[in-house]
Amino acid sequence: MGVEVNLEGKIAFVTGASSGLGARFAKVLALAGARVVLASRRVERLKELRAEIESEGGDAHVVALDVTDVPSIRSAVAHAETEAGPIDILVNNSGVSTTQRLVDVTPEDYDFVFRTNTEGAFFVAQEVAKRMIARAKAKPEQQARIINIASVAGLRVLPQIGLYCMSKAAVVQMTKAMALEWGRYGINTSAICPGYIRTEINDQYFDTEAGQKLVQLLPRKRVGDPADLDGLILLLACDESRFINGAIITADDGHSVS
Ligand SMILES: NC(=O)c1ccc[n+]([C@@H]2O[C@H](COP(=O)([O-])OP(=O)(O)OC[C@H]3O[C@@H](n4cnc5c(N)ncnc54)[C@H](OP(=O)(O)O)[C@@H]3O)[C@@H](O)[C@H]2O)c1
């Protein structure tokens, strides 16, 4: 007997789908049968991904979204639901990072990182949850998912990215608060805390001498690939994970236990 994840009939809204982890999450959810809505600022990139997903038989839609702008969040979520239907699964993935010591952090750096990673993630989840809650009142058996992409940096402090660590620690606590308040509406909120995975957020760094040294300090002396999170995103998205709520799950190749 085989078991497979079937997301047919589900609608997934993926923020930051224009590159890296978000693009991969969207592809995997589409492969499992979900209709995916691809959201971020670089719409041309989203259209390329939509074409790729469609060429593999999937169903994808594109919406422009700037998570630092609440009116943009509201209109993107409304647009997504008009185009694709009510959102069942939110992958709250948009994020940015800066590299510097804490003494060098400017108010602009602070604003940039927190407005995207913390405030942006919060208001995207809030906007989607308001709609999920309204639907749950009419249909209490309905299941919904919010999957926040935090980081292992939200659980431990890493050198040179203290500001990013602070912003992701807030996402970890936000996840637990959402799970507590929204669980009664059939919304399961959990967070994935990835370790180092090569994407545009860190590509240049891993090509430097310092980046190479860091890789040598990791337990298996390697960084991950976005596909290394396929199993986890499918697990958290599917109905069979209905008992997982408020979980903070690391996927870091053992980094945080080293
Ligand atoms: N790669 C890692 O090692 C790693 C580890 C732990 C956690 N993470 C987290 O994983 C998430 C994805 O990062 P990634 O590694 O895939 O990096 P990435 O390739 O740089 O992707 C970041 C995504 O965030 C989107 N984004 C940035 N600012 C935005 C804004 N104002 N509004 C809407 N979207 C915005 C970008 O889209 P647009 O530019 O098109 O808007 C892009 O699609 C982030 O939250 C990151 O912190 C990554």
PDBQT file of the ligand as one rigid body, heavy atoms in Angstrom, charges set to zero:
ROOT
HETATM    1  N1  LIG A 301      18.447  30.363   2.385  1.00  0.00    +0.000 N 
HETATM    2  C1  LIG A 301      18.668  30.136   3.673  1.00  0.00    +0.000 C 
HETATM    3  O1  LIG A 301      19.741  29.702   4.069  1.00  0.00    +0.000 OA
HETATM    4  C2  LIG A 301      17.582  30.426   4.666  1.00  0.00    +0.000 A 
HETATM    5  C3  LIG A 301      17.727  29.892   5.950  1.00  0.00    +0.000 A 
HETATM    6  C4  LIG A 301      16.752  30.132   6.892  1.00  0.00    +0.000 A 
HETATM    7  C5  LIG A 301      15.646  30.876   6.561  1.00  0.00    +0.000 A 
HETATM    8  N2  LIG A 301      15.525  31.398   5.318  1.00  0.00    +0.000 N 
HETATM    9  C6  LIG A 301      14.337  32.184   5.025  1.00  0.00    +0.000 C 
HETATM   10  O2  LIG A 301      13.690  31.639   3.913  1.00  0.00    +0.000 OA
HETATM   11  C7  LIG A 301      12.931  32.652   3.262  1.00  0.00    +0.000 C 
HETATM   12  C8  LIG A 301      13.235  32.627   1.772  1.00  0.00    +0.000 C 
HETATM   13  O3  LIG A 301      14.579  33.048   1.590  1.00  0.00    +0.000 OA
HETATM   14  P1  LIG A 301      15.491  32.503   0.395  1.00  0.00    +0.000 P 
HETATM   15  O4  LIG A 301      16.655  31.874   1.014  1.00  0.00    +0.000 OA
HETATM   16  O5  LIG A 301      14.682  31.758  -0.569  1.00  0.00    +0.000 OA
HETATM   17  O6  LIG A 301      16.005  33.900  -0.198  1.00  0.00    +0.000 OA
HETATM   18  P2  LIG A 301      15.741  34.610  -1.605  1.00  0.00    +0.000 P 
HETATM   19  O7  LIG A 301      16.037  33.702  -2.731  1.00  0.00    +0.000 OA
HETATM   20  O8  LIG A 301      16.479  35.905  -1.506  1.00  0.00    +0.000 OA
HETATM   21  O9  LIG A 301      14.176  34.876  -1.595  1.00  0.00    +0.000 OA
HETATM   22  C9  LIG A 301      13.593  35.873  -0.806  1.00  0.00    +0.000 C 
HETATM   23  C10 LIG A 301      12.196  36.118  -1.331  1.00  0.00    +0.000 C 
HETATM   24  O10 LIG A 301      11.581  37.133  -0.516  1.00  0.00    +0.000 OA
HETATM   25  C11 LIG A 301      10.893  38.013  -1.360  1.00  0.00    +0.000 C 
HETATM   26  N3  LIG A 301      10.798  39.354  -0.755  1.00  0.00    +0.000 N 
HETATM   27  C12 LIG A 301      11.788  40.106  -0.240  1.00  0.00    +0.000 A 
HETATM   28  N4  LIG A 301      11.287  41.306   0.130  1.00  0.00    +0.000 NA
HETATM   29  C13 LIG A 301       9.956  41.289  -0.166  1.00  0.00    +0.000 A 
HETATM   30  C14 LIG A 301       8.924  42.234  -0.057  1.00  0.00    +0.000 A 
HETATM   31  N5  LIG A 301       9.124  43.469   0.453  1.00  0.00    +0.000 N 
HETATM   32  N6  LIG A 301       7.675  41.883  -0.464  1.00  0.00    +0.000 NA
HETATM   33  C15 LIG A 301       7.439  40.653  -0.975  1.00  0.00    +0.000 A 
HETATM   34  N7  LIG A 301       8.389  39.695  -1.115  1.00  0.00    +0.000 NA
HETATM   35  C16 LIG A 301       9.644  40.040  -0.718  1.00  0.00    +0.000 A 
HETATM   36  C17 LIG A 301      11.718  38.072  -2.642  1.00  0.00    +0.000 C 
HETATM   37  O11 LIG A 301      10.847  38.400  -3.737  1.00  0.00    +0.000 OA
HETATM   38  P3  LIG A 301      10.844  39.775  -4.555  1.00  0.00    +0.000 P 
HETATM   39  O12 LIG A 301      12.231  40.337  -4.515  1.00  0.00    +0.000 OA
HETATM   40  O13 LIG A 301      10.386  39.364  -5.912  1.00  0.00    +0.000 OA
HETATM   41  O14 LIG A 301       9.832  40.638  -3.849  1.00  0.00    +0.000 OA
HETATM   42  C18 LIG A 301      12.192  36.623  -2.771  1.00  0.00    +0.000 C 
HETATM   43  O15 LIG A 301      11.274  35.867  -3.512  1.00  0.00    +0.000 OA
HETATM   44  C19 LIG A 301      13.290  33.964   3.950  1.00  0.00    +0.000 C 
HETATM   45  O16 LIG A 301      12.296  34.295   4.893  1.00  0.00    +0.000 OA
HETATM   46  C20 LIG A 301      14.590  33.634   4.634  1.00  0.00    +0.000 C 
HETATM   47  O17 LIG A 301      14.834  34.446   5.744  1.00  0.00    +0.000 OA
HETATM   48  C21 LIG A 301      16.469  31.194   4.344  1.00  0.00    +0.000 A 
ENDROOT
TORSDOF 0
